[in-house]
Amino acid sequence: MHTMTAAIAEKTSASGAEPLYLAFSLNNQDYAVPITQVQEIREWSRVTPLPNSPHYIKGVLNLRGTIVPIIDMRLRFQLVEKDYDAFTVIVVVNVRDRLAGLVVDTVSDVLRVGPDERCTMSEFEGQANRPFIEGLAQVDGQLLILLDVQRLVNPEDLATVAGSS
């Protein structure tokens, strides 16, 4: 199953100044990444594990001739591991001209996030995932954690995985 549905493509091509985000869930919490960094959405498929990879990298996938590291977002965020099911998808993102796949529980929608929908985030100590968070947004009654894909997908990990293929 390659990809973006007609609804996503329609929302993506619609005009508007507010940035678009792809919303997904992990452990019943809503997250979002900028749609401009999403290359495609794929159903879960088996990956080839690589030895000596970080624990959150499940392996690699050959995507039309490109080796793509697959990152389990539950493990990346130190959440409880879950068996993959029919709703599990891989969101393929482009980070500095390299592809990475993010395994998420389910993808929900593409949303516009205007400046008035963004929430200020209080500072708090000891939160391991804080560097990955761009901010928060309240959209249609849904509180989203907006992720910084550039920080989330460690370029050194991508280079290590790409070098071993």
N, C-alpha and C positions, 0 to 999 in steps of 0.2 A: 504494500500500500504506500505508494509515494504520496504523501504530501498534503499540501494545503487544500482544504475543501473550497468549494465555490464561495461559501460565505466568508471565509477568511480572505480569499482573493478579492472579493467585492469590497470588503471593509478596507483592505490594504490599498486598493486603488482609489477609494473615495477621497475627495479633497478634504483638507482640514489641517489646521496648524498644530493641533495637539498631537503629541507622539502616540503611536500605537504600541501596545504591549500584548504579548501572548500570555494569557493566564493559564496556570496549571496548578494542580494540588499535590501536596506531599503530606502524608500523615494528617489529613483533614485541615490543612492550612493552605491558604491561597498565596501563590507567588506569581510574579510576572517578569518577563524579560523583554527588552525592546525588540519589536518585530523586525526591525532593520537588520538584526543580527541572526534571525532565524532563516536557515536555508530550506529546511523541510521538516516534516513530521512523519515519522515512520512507526509502524506497529513494531512491537518488541520482536526481535529475532535473536537467535543464539549468537554469541560472540566467541572469538578465539581468545582464551585467557593468555596473558603473558607473565612469565615469572618475574619477580622483583619489581612489580609495578606497585604504586601506592594502593592501599587497601580499597579505596573508593573507585579505582579504575577496574571495571569488570573484565576488560579485554579490548579487542579491536574488531572492527567490522570493515569489510571491503565494500565501499560504497562507490560503485561504478569506476573501479580502478584506483580509488583513493583510500588509504588505510586511515580509519577514523577511530580514535580512542573513545571508549564508551564509559561515561562517569555516572555511577549510581548516586543520584542526588540525596537519597536517604543516608547513605554512608558518608557522603561529603559533608552533610549537616549533622552528623552524629545522631541520627534518628534510628529507631528500631527498624531492622531489616525486614522486608516483606517479600513473600513469593510474588513473582510476576504473574499477571493474569491478563485477561482479554482487554482490559482497559489500560494496561501499562504501555507507554509509548516512549520513543526516543525522539527528542527534539534536537535536531542537528543545527548547531550554531556555528557561525564563522567568527573566529577570534584571531585578529591580526593575520588574515589570509590563511589560517589553518582551521580545519573542521574538527569539531568535537561533538559527541552525542551525549545528551543529558537524559538519563532514565528518570521519568516522572510517573506518578501514580495515574494521572489522567490529565488531559488538556481540556480546558473548558471553553475559552472564548478569546477573541481579539477585542481589546478595549482601548478606547481613547482615554488618555489621562491628561486632563487640563491642569493648569496651575492651581485653580481653586479646589481641585480634588486631592492635591498632595497634602500630606500631614507632616508636621514637624515631628521629629523623632527625638525623644529624650535620650540623653547620654547615659549609658550604664556600663559598669565595669564587668570584666570577666566573661564577656559573651564572645565565644569563639567564632561565631558566624558574622559578627558585626562588620568586618571588612568587606564582606560580599554584598552588603545591603546598601543600595543607592538611596532608598527612602521608603515611605509608606504612602498609600493612596486609598481613599475611600471612593469607590465607584459603584453606583447602583446598590448601595447598602452592603457592599463587599469590601472588606479591608484586605488590601493586597500588599505583600512585601515585594518591593521592586528590587530586583537583583542587578548587580554590576557584573555583567558577563566577563568583562576584561579581567576582573580580579578573581572571579569565581573559577574560571578555567585557567589553571596555572600554566603559563607558557613553558616552563621547565619540564613539567610533566608531559606536555604534548611533544616536546623535543625528544625526551627520553623514550617515549612509546614509538614515535616515528623512527627514531634511530635504531630501534630493535627489530624493525620489520624488514 
